[in-house]
């Protein structure tokens, strides 16, 4: 019997963020973006969180590897998501504004932040 290639609860593409202080990023994601931590390795260097219906893996890296990652999230309220992230330590890279995104260039309220580990998060939702 062939094994199932995708773990239960995961999607075909799973973002993996390699960052300094992974545990701190997990705390930020839970407090600021509504993530739910689903896994922590025994060594405390690998984590998995669920944001909405998507899984994200996060791991610690060495001192020479910079944090890199850009993620796009569809949310119910982009303005509220933006404000909550700013309140818990993110910095603004794009204030909430109406932007033409998606099929048919429909207007969505969009915003962007840089998290404390240097990753970029873009929120988009109904206006």
C-alpha positions as CSV (number, residue, x, y, z in Angstrom):
1,X,0.0,0.0,0.0
2,X,1.4,3.4,-1.0
3,X,1.9,6.0,1.7
4,X,-0.1,9.2,1.5
5,X,2.3,11.9,0.2
6,X,0.7,14.8,2.1
7,X,0.4,14.8,5.9
8,X,-3.0,15.2,7.4
9,X,-3.9,18.9,7.7
10,X,-1.2,20.0,5.3
11,X,-1.7,21.5,1.8
12,X,0.3,20.9,-1.4
13,X,2.6,23.9,-0.7
14,X,3.7,24.4,2.9
15,X,5.7,27.6,3.5
16,X,8.8,26.9,5.6
17,X,10.4,29.9,7.3
18,X,14.0,29.6,8.4
19,X,14.6,32.3,11.1
20,X,16.6,33.4,14.1
21,X,14.6,32.7,17.3
22,X,11.9,30.4,15.8
23,X,10.1,30.1,19.1
24,X,9.7,33.9,19.3
25,X,8.2,34.0,15.8
26,X,5.7,31.3,16.8
27,X,4.7,33.4,19.7
28,X,4.2,36.4,17.4
29,X,2.2,34.4,14.9
30,X,-0.1,33.1,17.6
31,X,-0.6,36.4,19.3
32,X,-0.6,38.7,16.2
33,X,-2.0,36.6,13.4
34,X,-4.2,34.1,15.1
35,X,-2.0,31.0,14.4
36,X,-2.4,27.8,16.4
37,X,0.8,26.0,17.3
38,X,0.4,22.3,16.3
39,X,3.9,20.9,16.8
40,X,7.3,21.6,18.5
41,X,10.3,19.3,18.1
42,X,11.9,17.9,21.2
43,X,14.9,20.2,20.5
44,X,12.7,23.2,20.3
45,X,14.1,24.2,16.9
46,X,11.3,23.1,14.6
47,X,7.7,24.2,14.9
48,X,4.5,23.9,12.9
49,X,1.6,26.3,13.1
50,X,-1.8,26.4,11.5
51,X,-3.1,29.8,10.2
52,X,-6.7,29.4,9.0
53,X,-6.7,26.3,6.9
54,X,-2.9,26.4,6.1
55,X,0.1,25.0,7.7
56,X,3.4,26.8,8.1
57,X,6.7,25.2,9.2
58,X,9.2,27.3,11.1
59,X,12.8,26.4,12.0
60,X,15.9,27.9,13.6
61,X,18.9,28.6,11.4
62,X,22.5,29.4,12.1
63,X,23.9,32.9,12.6
64,X,24.9,33.2,9.0
65,X,21.5,32.6,7.4
66,X,19.2,35.6,7.1
67,X,15.4,35.3,7.6
68,X,13.6,35.2,4.3
69,X,10.0,34.6,3.5
70,X,7.0,36.3,2.0
71,X,3.5,35.1,2.7
72,X,0.1,36.2,1.4
73,X,-3.0,35.7,3.6
74,X,-6.6,36.0,2.7
75,X,-8.3,37.3,5.9
76,X,-11.8,38.4,7.0
77,X,-10.5,41.9,7.9
78,X,-7.1,43.1,6.5
79,X,-7.2,46.3,8.6
80,X,-7.7,44.4,11.9
81,X,-5.0,41.9,11.0
82,X,-2.6,44.7,10.1
83,X,-3.3,46.5,13.4
84,X,-3.0,43.4,15.5
85,X,0.3,42.5,13.9
86,X,1.7,46.0,14.5
87,X,0.6,45.9,18.1
88,X,2.7,42.8,18.8
89,X,5.9,43.9,17.1
90,X,5.5,44.0,13.3
91,X,6.6,47.0,11.3
92,X,4.4,48.5,8.5
93,X,5.5,48.0,4.9
94,X,2.1,48.8,3.3
95,X,-0.7,50.6,5.1
96,X,-4.2,49.2,4.5
97,X,-5.6,50.4,1.2
98,X,-7.9,49.3,-1.6
99,X,-6.0,47.4,-4.3
100,X,-7.0,45.6,-7.5
101,X,-6.0,41.9,-6.9
102,X,-7.3,38.6,-8.0
103,X,-9.4,37.5,-10.9
104,X,-11.2,40.4,-12.6
105,X,-9.0,42.8,-10.7
106,X,-11.6,43.1,-7.9
107,X,-10.8,45.6,-5.2
108,X,-9.6,44.1,-1.9
109,X,-8.4,45.9,1.2
110,X,-4.7,45.0,1.4
111,X,-1.9,45.7,3.9
112,X,1.6,44.4,4.6
113,X,3.9,44.1,7.6
114,X,7.4,42.8,8.4
115,X,7.5,40.4,11.4
116,X,10.2,40.6,14.1
117,X,12.2,37.9,12.2
118,X,12.2,39.9,8.9
119,X,9.5,38.0,7.0
120,X,6.9,39.9,4.9
121,X,3.2,39.2,5.5
122,X,0.6,40.6,3.2
123,X,-3.1,40.6,4.2
124,X,-6.0,40.9,1.7
125,X,-9.7,40.8,2.4
126,X,-13.1,42.3,1.5
127,X,-13.3,46.1,1.6
